[in-house]
Amino acid sequence: MPELTEQEYDALDELYTRSPPAVNPAKSGTGFFTRRTAAAKTAAPEGLSVKAVATRAEIACGTVRERVAAGL
């Protein structure tokens, strides 16, 4: 995306200052970020269990490394 000139920036600033986009509260939940947040909330238990397994594996590997290093 090309950089805006000062004149283009001022024109956009003026446009959105004088006529801000309309927001319809009745349409809550239809936007991209709202859908992504909802999807993340429903997938959270699976994501947490995967993260917990990975964390346990990291802890176990660290313990093994420490014991091997102490034995050498």
URPE-V10004 format. One record per helix or strand of 3 or more residues. SS is the DSSP state (a for helix, b for strand). FROM is the first residue (numbers start at 0). LEN is the number of residues. If there is no record, write none. Layout:
BEGIN
ss->SS from->FROM len->LEN
ss->SS from->FROM len->LEN
END
This chain:
BEGIN
ss->a from->5 len->13
ss->a from->24 len->3
ss->a from->31 len->40
END
